[in-house]
């Protein structure tokens, strides 16, 4: 007994894209009020509001333009020039000191930080608590 597979040729397919309801400046955290569904599909654009809400814009997104995943990222928790804790752990050695953030970023971003004691610049990853982990 065979299986019948029905295929509708020419049937309308509904697809939606998310678009900006207003101009969203860079570093704006997206809320539901910033988004609108467009009835046309834009290849690569987000379609689910849950994928955008709570994220921060990396670039300015103009009203009516589609929301693309590469234009969004985690919200920054470290601002440029902020004093942060620098943590270094390697082979049983732990060093904790203060540094000045030279970049801004969110959890997991790698930024440059100036060690306030030695005045040297190091790179590290931002952790959930806003401290910077420096690895060898």
N, CA and C of each residue as an Amber inpcrd file, in Angstrom:
protein
   408
   0.8450000  -1.1670000   0.0000000   0.0000000   0.0000000   0.0000000
   0.8940000   1.2350000   0.0000000   0.7270000   2.1190000  -0.9300000
   1.5840000   3.3010000  -1.0810000   1.0640000   4.4910000  -0.2960000
   1.9520000   5.4180000  -0.0680000   1.6030000   6.6580000   0.6190000
   1.3560000   7.7260000  -0.4170000   0.2950000   8.4640000  -0.2380000
  -0.0370000   9.5530000  -1.1530000   0.5120000  10.8400000  -0.5720000
   1.2470000  11.5720000  -1.3840000   1.8310000  12.8380000  -0.9620000
   1.1760000  13.9340000  -1.7710000   0.4980000  14.8270000  -1.1050000
  -0.1720000  15.9270000  -1.7930000   0.7380000  17.1380000  -1.7820000
   0.8830000  17.7670000  -2.9300000   1.7180000  18.9440000  -3.0590000
   0.9050000  20.0120000  -3.7500000   0.7210000  21.1100000  -3.1040000
  -0.0560000  22.2140000  -3.6850000   0.8970000  23.1350000  -4.4200000
   0.7560000  23.1960000  -5.7080000   1.5810000  24.0590000  -6.5340000
   0.8750000  25.4110000  -6.6490000   1.6380000  26.4640000  -6.4050000
   1.0680000  27.7960000  -6.5430000   0.2680000  28.2420000  -5.3260000
   0.2620000  27.4500000  -4.2680000  -0.4710000  27.8450000  -3.0660000
   0.2810000  28.9900000  -2.3960000  -0.4350000  29.9770000  -1.9120000
   0.2460000  31.1060000  -1.2730000   0.9370000  30.6690000   0.0160000
   2.1360000  31.1390000   0.1840000   2.8970000  30.8470000   1.3880000
   3.0150000  32.1490000   2.1580000   2.5850000  32.1250000   3.4130000
   2.6800000  33.3560000   4.1860000   3.9630000  33.3390000   4.9960000
   4.7150000  34.3810000   4.8600000   5.9530000  34.5240000   5.6150000
   6.0050000  35.9490000   6.1270000   6.5680000  36.0980000   7.2920000
   6.6490000  37.4140000   7.8890000   8.0770000  37.7170000   8.2850000
   8.3920000  38.9830000   8.3070000   9.6790000  39.4580000   8.7980000
   9.4130000  40.4980000   9.8610000  10.3460000  40.6600000  10.7600000
  10.2500000  41.7360000  11.7460000  10.8760000  42.9860000  11.1610000
  10.2040000  44.1090000  11.3520000  10.7550000  45.3870000  10.9290000
  10.7430000  46.3430000  12.1120000  11.5700000  47.3560000  12.0340000
  11.6310000  48.3690000  13.0830000  10.4340000  49.2920000  12.9420000
   9.7390000  49.5210000  14.0350000   8.5770000  50.4110000  14.0370000
   9.0030000  51.8690000  14.0760000  10.1790000  52.1150000  14.6170000
  10.7380000  53.4620000  14.7010000  12.2380000  53.3750000  14.4680000
  12.9020000  54.5090000  14.3260000  14.3540000  54.4970000  14.1980000
  14.9610000  54.0020000  15.5030000  15.8450000  53.0180000  15.4030000
  16.5040000  52.4390000  16.5720000  17.9870000  52.7720000  16.4860000
  18.4300000  53.6890000  17.3260000  19.8380000  54.0780000  17.3300000
  20.7010000  52.9210000  17.8110000  21.9380000  52.9560000  17.4510000
  22.8930000  51.9700000  17.9250000  22.8940000  51.9850000  19.4470000
  23.0110000  50.8150000  20.0580000  23.0420000  50.6170000  21.5100000
  21.6590000  50.7590000  22.1530000  20.5960000  50.5650000  21.3650000
  19.2350000  50.5680000  21.8940000  18.8390000  49.1350000  22.2250000
  18.3030000  48.9150000  23.4240000  17.8140000  47.5900000  23.7950000
  16.3990000  47.4550000  23.2290000  16.1720000  46.3930000  22.4600000
  14.9120000  46.1690000  21.7510000  13.8040000  45.7560000  22.7210000
  12.6270000  46.3730000  22.5580000  11.4250000  45.9820000  23.2910000
  10.3470000  45.6110000  22.2760000   9.2520000  45.0410000  22.7440000
   8.1530000  44.6610000  21.8500000   7.5830000  45.8830000  21.1400000
   7.6140000  47.0400000  21.7770000   7.0750000  48.2650000  21.1740000
   7.9150000  48.7620000  19.9970000   9.1290000  48.2320000  19.8370000
  10.0210000  48.6480000  18.7480000   9.8180000  47.8370000  17.4790000
   9.0380000  46.7640000  17.5630000   8.9360000  45.8090000  16.4630000
   7.5520000  45.7630000  15.8470000   7.5250000  45.4110000  14.5850000
   6.2730000  45.2060000  13.8640000   6.5000000  44.0700000  12.8720000
   5.4540000  43.3120000  12.6270000   5.5510000  42.2370000  11.6310000
   5.1990000  42.7900000  10.2620000   6.0220000  42.4610000   9.2900000
   5.7470000  42.8290000   7.9040000   5.2090000  41.5910000   7.2010000
   4.2990000  41.7810000   6.2870000   3.6970000  40.6400000   5.6000000
   4.6140000  40.0600000   4.5280000   5.6220000  40.7960000   4.1410000
   6.5750000  40.2690000   3.1580000   7.7840000  39.6800000   3.8800000
   8.3580000  38.6880000   3.2550000   9.5320000  38.0270000   3.8520000
  10.8040000  38.6460000   3.2900000  11.7330000  38.9350000   4.1600000
  13.0470000  39.3990000   3.7490000  14.0260000  38.2850000   4.0830000
  14.7380000  37.7670000   3.0900000  15.6750000  36.6710000   3.3530000
  16.6750000  37.0370000   4.4530000  16.7910000  36.1680000   5.4410000
  17.7360000  36.3730000   6.5270000  17.2170000  37.1960000   7.6860000
  16.0810000  37.8660000   7.5180000  15.5400000  38.7060000   8.5910000
  14.8900000  37.8440000   9.6690000  14.8730000  38.3750000  10.8880000
  14.2130000  37.6740000  11.9780000  12.7050000  37.6820000  11.7620000
  12.0460000  36.6300000  12.2300000  10.5870000  36.5720000  12.1040000
   9.9060000  36.4390000  13.4600000  10.6350000  36.0010000  14.4660000
  10.0670000  35.8090000  15.7950000  10.5330000  36.9310000  16.7190000
   9.5980000  37.6840000  17.3140000   9.9940000  38.7770000  18.2110000
  10.8640000  38.3140000  19.3800000  10.6860000  37.0680000  19.8250000
  11.4830000  36.5570000  20.9430000  12.9690000  36.5220000  20.6170000
  13.3090000  36.4650000  19.3280000  14.7060000  36.4320000  18.9150000
  15.3610000  37.8080000  18.9740000  14.5660000  38.8810000  19.1430000
  15.1090000  40.2410000  19.1410000  14.9230000  40.9660000  20.4720000
  13.8270000  40.7050000  21.1640000  13.5190000  41.4360000  22.3910000
  14.5920000  41.1690000  23.4440000  15.1020000  42.2450000  24.0210000
  16.1330000  42.1460000  25.0470000  17.5400000  42.2690000  24.5050000
  17.7070000  42.1950000  23.1900000  19.0250000  42.3610000  22.5920000
  19.2670000  43.8350000  22.2950000  20.5120000  44.1780000  22.0320000
  20.9100000  45.5570000  21.7840000  21.3080000  45.7220000  20.3220000
  20.9520000  46.8540000  19.7370000  21.3240000  47.1060000  18.3470000
  22.8050000  47.4620000  18.2650000  23.4830000  46.8730000  17.3060000
  24.8980000  47.1720000  17.0700000  25.0480000  48.3450000  16.1120000
  24.0280000  48.5540000  15.2850000  24.0140000  49.6270000  14.2920000
  22.6580000  50.3190000  14.3580000  22.5320000  51.4620000  13.7150000
  21.2370000  52.1310000  13.6400000  20.3540000  51.3600000  12.6620000
  19.1180000  51.0910000  13.0790000  18.1440000  50.4160000  12.2230000
  17.0030000  51.4060000  12.0070000  16.7370000  51.7510000  10.7600000
  15.7400000  52.7680000  10.4510000  14.3410000  52.1680000  10.3950000
  13.3510000  52.9940000  10.6970000  11.9470000  52.5730000  10.7000000
  11.5930000  51.9230000   9.3660000  10.9060000  50.7890000   9.4320000
  10.4830000  50.0770000   8.2380000  11.5010000  49.1140000   7.6770000
  12.7090000  49.1170000   8.2250000  13.7610000  48.2210000   7.7410000
  13.6990000  46.8960000   8.4850000  14.0650000  45.7990000   7.8360000
  14.0330000  44.4910000   8.5030000  15.0940000  44.3890000   9.6020000
  14.7850000  43.5830000  10.6040000  15.7070000  43.3320000  11.7040000
  16.5320000  42.1000000  11.3350000  17.8180000  42.2910000  11.1630000
  18.7210000  41.2070000  10.7870000  19.4750000  40.7190000  12.0300000
  19.7250000  39.4080000  12.1440000  20.3960000  38.8800000  13.3380000
  21.7830000  39.4870000  13.5890000  22.5200000  39.7960000  12.5360000
  23.8690000  40.3380000  12.7120000  23.8610000  41.7790000  13.2120000
  22.6840000  42.4370000  13.2010000  22.5690000  43.8100000  13.6880000
  22.2870000  43.8750000  15.1820000  22.1510000  42.7170000  15.8340000
  21.8140000  42.6580000  17.2540000  22.8570000  41.8660000  18.0240000
  22.9440000  42.1510000  19.3150000  23.8550000  41.4150000  20.1750000
  23.4100000  41.5420000  21.6140000  24.1210000  40.8730000  22.5150000
  23.7390000  40.9710000  23.9240000  23.9290000  42.4010000  24.4170000
  23.0870000  42.8500000  25.3450000  23.2380000  44.2090000  25.8640000
  24.5640000  44.3720000  26.6020000  25.1530000  45.5410000  26.4580000
  26.4340000  45.8150000  27.1110000  26.2420000  45.9170000  28.6180000
  27.1780000  45.2990000  29.3510000  27.1660000  45.4350000  30.8090000
  28.4270000  46.1470000  31.2870000  29.3670000  46.3500000  30.3540000
  30.5820000  47.1080000  30.6600000  30.6490000  48.2690000  29.6730000
  30.7980000  49.4740000  30.2130000  30.9110000  50.6680000  29.3890000
  32.3670000  51.0810000  29.2650000  32.6850000  51.7870000  28.2100000
  34.0330000  52.2990000  28.0090000  34.3930000  53.2090000  29.1940000
  35.6210000  53.1270000  29.6690000  36.1730000  53.8890000  30.7950000
  35.6730000  53.4320000  32.1650000  34.8660000  52.3920000  32.2150000
  34.3830000  51.8660000  33.4900000  35.5200000  51.1360000  34.2020000
  35.5820000  51.2730000  35.5270000  36.5510000  50.5260000  36.3250000
  35.9860000  49.1210000  36.5330000  36.7910000  48.1120000  36.1710000
  36.3500000  46.7240000  36.2430000  37.3750000  45.8890000  37.0000000
  36.9520000  44.7310000  37.4340000  37.8330000  43.7810000  38.0960000
  38.4790000  42.9040000  37.0290000  39.8090000  42.8010000  37.0680000
  40.5510000  41.9300000  36.1570000  40.9230000  40.6680000  36.9110000
  40.5970000  39.5120000  36.3620000  40.8680000  38.2250000  36.9980000
  41.7570000  37.3830000  36.1010000  42.8580000  36.8930000  36.6690000
  43.7720000  36.0200000  35.9520000  43.9630000  34.7630000  36.7940000
  43.7020000  33.6030000  36.2100000  43.8710000  32.3200000  36.8940000
  44.6340000  31.3790000  35.9660000  45.7600000  30.8560000  36.4690000
  46.5320000  29.9090000  35.6530000  47.4400000  29.0930000  36.5680000
  47.3700000  27.7950000  36.4510000  48.2400000  26.8520000  37.1720000
  48.3140000  27.1430000  38.6710000  47.1680000  27.3890000  39.2770000
  47.1230000  27.6180000  40.7120000  47.4100000  29.0490000  41.1320000
  47.7880000  29.9050000  40.2050000  48.0580000  31.3120000  40.4910000
  46.7980000  32.1210000  40.1850000  46.3920000  32.9530000  41.1340000
  45.2250000  33.8130000  40.9300000  45.6140000  35.2570000  41.2200000
  45.3760000  36.1220000  40.2560000  45.6550000  37.5510000  40.4220000
  44.3670000  38.3030000  40.1500000  44.0030000  39.1930000  41.0670000
  42.8230000  40.0410000  40.8860000  43.2700000  41.4820000  41.0880000
  42.9650000  42.3360000  40.1320000  43.3240000  43.7500000  40.2090000
  42.2600000  44.5690000  39.4990000  42.4190000  45.8730000  39.5030000
  41.4570000  46.7350000  38.8320000  41.9980000  47.1900000  37.4910000
  41.0670000  47.4280000  36.5760000  41.4320000  47.9220000  35.2620000
  40.3900000  48.8910000  34.7550000  40.7410000  49.6030000  33.7010000
  39.8110000  50.5270000  33.0510000  39.4480000  49.9640000  31.6910000
  38.1520000  49.7620000  31.4500000  37.6880000  49.2100000  30.1750000
  37.9620000  50.2100000  29.0510000  38.5860000  49.7470000  28.0000000
  38.8740000  50.5920000  26.8440000  37.8340000  50.4080000  25.7440000
  36.9410000  49.4520000  25.9350000  35.8610000  49.1830000  24.9840000
  34.5900000  48.9470000  25.7850000  33.4940000  48.8160000  25.0970000
  32.2230000  48.4850000  25.7310000  31.7910000  47.1480000  25.1930000
  31.0540000  46.3660000  26.0140000  30.6300000  45.0640000  25.5200000
  29.6880000  44.3430000  26.4610000  29.1720000  43.2400000  25.9590000
  28.2540000  42.3900000  26.7010000  28.9330000  41.1010000  27.1300000
  28.1760000  40.2670000  27.8020000  28.7010000  38.9960000  28.3100000
  29.2950000  38.1940000  27.1520000  30.5330000  37.7330000  27.3540000
  31.2090000  36.9220000  26.3490000  32.0440000  37.7130000  25.3660000
  31.8260000  39.0280000  25.2770000  32.6260000  39.8460000  24.3630000
  34.0480000  39.9570000  24.8730000  34.9810000  40.0360000  23.9570000
  36.3890000  40.2150000  24.2920000  36.7120000  41.6960000  24.1160000
  37.2160000  42.3200000  25.1790000  37.5280000  43.7440000  25.1260000
  38.9460000  44.0000000  25.6280000  39.4330000  45.2040000  25.3620000
  40.7370000  45.6310000  25.8650000  40.5320000  46.3520000  27.1940000
  41.4520000  46.1160000  28.1220000  41.3860000  46.7290000  29.4490000
  42.7920000  47.1820000  29.8380000  42.8870000  48.4000000  30.4150000
  44.1770000  48.8750000  30.8940000  44.2960000  48.5470000  32.3780000
  45.3310000  47.7840000  32.7340000  45.6240000  47.4700000  34.1220000
  46.0220000  48.7770000  34.8050000  45.3100000  49.1770000  35.8710000
  45.5750000  50.4540000  36.5250000  46.8890000  50.4730000  37.2890000
  47.3790000  49.3120000  37.6890000  48.6400000  49.2540000  38.4340000
  49.8380000  49.3570000  37.5010000  49.8550000  48.5520000  36.4500000
  51.0110000  48.5050000  35.5490000  50.8620000  49.3950000  34.3180000
  49.6630000  49.8880000  34.0860000  49.3460000  50.7080000  32.9000000
  49.4870000  49.9330000  31.5870000  49.5610000  48.6110000  31.6600000
  49.6370000  47.8050000  30.4320000  48.2230000  47.4580000  29.9730000
  48.0810000  47.2610000  28.6830000  46.7870000  46.9190000  28.1030000
  46.7220000  45.4160000  27.8770000  45.6400000  44.8040000  28.3380000
  45.4130000  43.3720000  28.1640000  44.0410000  43.1790000  27.5340000
  43.7960000  41.9950000  27.0210000  42.4900000  41.6590000  26.4610000
  41.8810000  40.5500000  27.2990000  40.5720000  40.6260000  27.4780000
  39.8930000  39.6110000  28.2540000  38.4350000  39.5150000  27.8860000
  37.7720000  38.5110000  28.4270000  36.3540000  38.2660000  28.1470000
  35.5020000  38.7350000  29.3120000  34.3690000  39.3370000  28.9780000
  33.4380000  39.8410000  29.9850000  32.6240000  38.6750000  30.5350000
  32.5630000  38.5810000  31.8660000  31.7750000  37.5450000  32.5190000
  30.4240000  38.1180000  32.9490000  29.5440000  37.2600000  33.4320000
  28.1840000  37.6420000  33.7990000  28.1630000  38.7410000  34.8580000
  29.1290000  38.7280000  35.7690000  29.1420000  39.7410000  36.8300000
  29.8190000  41.0420000  36.4130000  30.2650000  41.1470000  35.1790000
  30.8880000  42.3760000  34.6770000  32.3850000  42.4430000  34.8820000
  32.9600000  41.3910000  35.4600000  34.4220000  41.3630000  35.5990000
  35.0210000  40.8450000  34.2940000  36.3290000  41.0190000  34.1850000
  37.0250000  40.6160000  32.9600000  37.9790000  39.4660000  33.3050000
  37.8720000  38.3750000  32.5700000  38.7690000  37.2390000  32.7520000
  39.8600000  37.3030000  31.6920000  41.0970000  37.3510000  32.1590000
  42.2540000  37.3970000  31.2780000  42.8910000  36.0130000  31.3030000
  43.1120000  35.4480000  30.1410000  43.7060000  34.1070000  30.0460000
  45.0960000  34.2090000  29.4440000  45.9680000  33.2560000  29.7600000
  47.3260000  33.2760000  29.1950000  47.3200000  33.0070000  27.6970000
